[in-house]
Amino acid sequence: MNSSLPIRVGIIGLGAIGEGMTQVFTEHQSTEVVAVCDVVEERARQRATDLGNIFWTTNYQELVNHPELDLVYVAVPPVLHYPIVMDLLKTKKHILCEKPLANSLSEAKEMLEKAEEAGIVHAIHFPLSYINNMKELTARMESGYLGKLRRIELEMRFPEWPRKWQKNDWIASREQGGFVFEVAGHFVQIIQQLFGKITPIETELEYPEDPTSCEIGILAKLKLEDGTPILINGISQIPGLQEQSISLTMYGTKGTLSLVDLVKLYGGQLGQEFAEITIEKDMSFWEEFINQLVNAIEGKPSSMIDFHQGYEVQLILEALRTPRN
Ligand SMILES: NC(=O)c1ccc[n+]([C@@H]2O[C@H](COP(=O)([O-])OP(=O)(O)OC[C@H]3O[C@@H](n4cnc5c(N)ncnc54)[C@H](O)[C@@H]3O)[C@@H](O)[C@H]2O)c1
């Protein structure tokens, strides 16, 4: 690729995350959004107008076949990741797919295999690694802050699911929604990145009466390769609770570290108080995410998370929710 020219990006899906990422791609000096697509015509037309009358369509095939795109970002609901990515792979365009990679393990496997065969960059949008708190947590762990790791716990509490700002038709469905599939995947990816392979042991899901609605609770036990236990404790629809909370805690023999609601990091070592570790808030993680994506497309060293990790996360998610093979 000629690195002096911006990477030409097409975006499929202009909902909650697609809209935000359109802004991120627009602001980044190395990328330029040149085509957008959404089934909601007004959404696609308006965004295209805002971006200077760029190409827009309501038919994703037209964007897939657009001749002047280097990269396509797929930001549609999970059941659509597979058909759209498989069509894109025929065109050899680079792909950034939203997480979760697919809506079943077999879909995820095929997407990974075909993307490898196509020889394209196949990135997946797991942005947590680029957040300052995660970088600090990783640095502390690597410097031996925890001592020997004893246990990892992921706790998720949602007063209601879907969350107030998330009223779309798929996020509460058993078919492709639920907080396990939607939220836990971010943390599964982080645990795998930090500690390697995870093996599920047992899962108990709590479901509402409506057979089409997603889970309202999960208790799960998993383990790392060395036997260190991982506990997942998640619950939604909690009367009286006002605020959601999500924490990932690592208990070690010498110290404890906890990432709380993504924006806070707590820690303490033997003889110290367990307290918030103040870290400068830095919103440039989006920029770093795109930098890594651009590096991968330009053939430079990159820490971009790709379909391999997407598949590894899917393996665990399918074991946690009612699996779709
Ligand atoms: N990486 C992250 O941090 C993160 C955060 C939120 C959501 N997500 C993921 O992003 C994806 C989208 O989530 P969302 O919250 O933006 O959903 P959303 O429902 O708000 O947006 C989806 C958009 O896709 C459009 N769409 C649906 N079918 C389409 C089709 N056939 N062709 C073109 N457009 C179509 C919808 O009209 C909508 O605008 C999901 O996979 C979700 O899990 C990732």
PDBQT file of the ligand as one rigid body, heavy atoms in Angstrom, charges set to zero:
ROOT
HETATM    1  N1  LIG A 401     -16.485  -3.252  20.130  1.00  0.00    +0.000 N 
HETATM    2  C1  LIG A 401     -17.317  -2.667  20.966  1.00  0.00    +0.000 C 
HETATM    3  O1  LIG A 401     -16.914  -2.070  21.958  1.00  0.00    +0.000 OA
HETATM    4  C2  LIG A 401     -18.802  -2.726  20.671  1.00  0.00    +0.000 A 
HETATM    5  C3  LIG A 401     -19.702  -1.879  21.326  1.00  0.00    +0.000 A 
HETATM    6  C4  LIG A 401     -21.052  -1.954  20.980  1.00  0.00    +0.000 A 
HETATM    7  C5  LIG A 401     -21.483  -2.863  20.015  1.00  0.00    +0.000 A 
HETATM    8  N2  LIG A 401     -20.591  -3.702  19.433  1.00  0.00    +0.000 N 
HETATM    9  C6  LIG A 401     -20.993  -4.672  18.382  1.00  0.00    +0.000 C 
HETATM   10  O2  LIG A 401     -21.268  -3.940  17.192  1.00  0.00    +0.000 OA
HETATM   11  C7  LIG A 401     -22.337  -4.542  16.468  1.00  0.00    +0.000 C 
HETATM   12  C8  LIG A 401     -23.444  -3.505  16.299  1.00  0.00    +0.000 C 
HETATM   13  O3  LIG A 401     -23.882  -3.095  17.575  1.00  0.00    +0.000 OA
HETATM   14  P1  LIG A 401     -24.705  -1.735  17.795  1.00  0.00    +0.000 P 
HETATM   15  O4  LIG A 401     -24.865  -1.592  19.256  1.00  0.00    +0.000 OA
HETATM   16  O5  LIG A 401     -24.101  -0.641  17.013  1.00  0.00    +0.000 OA
HETATM   17  O6  LIG A 401     -26.103  -2.157  17.138  1.00  0.00    +0.000 OA
HETATM   18  P2  LIG A 401     -27.222  -1.196  16.545  1.00  0.00    +0.000 P 
HETATM   19  O7  LIG A 401     -28.452  -2.021  16.447  1.00  0.00    +0.000 OA
HETATM   20  O8  LIG A 401     -27.259   0.101  17.294  1.00  0.00    +0.000 OA
HETATM   21  O9  LIG A 401     -26.685  -0.867  15.083  1.00  0.00    +0.000 OA
HETATM   22  C9  LIG A 401     -26.687  -1.793  14.034  1.00  0.00    +0.000 C 
HETATM   23  C10 LIG A 401     -26.907  -1.031  12.730  1.00  0.00    +0.000 C 
HETATM   24  O10 LIG A 401     -26.846  -1.960  11.659  1.00  0.00    +0.000 OA
HETATM   25  C11 LIG A 401     -27.887  -1.624  10.741  1.00  0.00    +0.000 C 
HETATM   26  N3  LIG A 401     -28.210  -2.807   9.942  1.00  0.00    +0.000 N 
HETATM   27  C12 LIG A 401     -28.946  -3.883  10.317  1.00  0.00    +0.000 A 
HETATM   28  N4  LIG A 401     -29.011  -4.760   9.291  1.00  0.00    +0.000 NA
HETATM   29  C13 LIG A 401     -28.296  -4.230   8.269  1.00  0.00    +0.000 A 
HETATM   30  C14 LIG A 401     -27.997  -4.660   6.943  1.00  0.00    +0.000 A 
HETATM   31  N5  LIG A 401     -28.455  -5.821   6.450  1.00  0.00    +0.000 N 
HETATM   32  N6  LIG A 401     -27.248  -3.857   6.166  1.00  0.00    +0.000 NA
HETATM   33  C15 LIG A 401     -26.798  -2.666   6.631  1.00  0.00    +0.000 A 
HETATM   34  N7  LIG A 401     -27.057  -2.204   7.886  1.00  0.00    +0.000 NA
HETATM   35  C16 LIG A 401     -27.791  -2.979   8.679  1.00  0.00    +0.000 A 
HETATM   36  C17 LIG A 401     -29.036  -1.153  11.634  1.00  0.00    +0.000 C 
HETATM   37  O11 LIG A 401     -29.990  -0.403  10.922  1.00  0.00    +0.000 OA
HETATM   38  C18 LIG A 401     -28.274  -0.341  12.659  1.00  0.00    +0.000 C 
HETATM   39  O12 LIG A 401     -28.121   1.004  12.269  1.00  0.00    +0.000 OA
HETATM   40  C19 LIG A 401     -22.746  -5.768  17.278  1.00  0.00    +0.000 C 
HETATM   41  O13 LIG A 401     -22.050  -6.886  16.792  1.00  0.00    +0.000 OA
HETATM   42  C20 LIG A 401     -22.266  -5.443  18.689  1.00  0.00    +0.000 C 
HETATM   43  O14 LIG A 401     -21.985  -6.601  19.442  1.00  0.00    +0.000 OA
HETATM   44  C21 LIG A 401     -19.274  -3.632  19.729  1.00  0.00    +0.000 A 
ENDROOT
TORSDOF 0
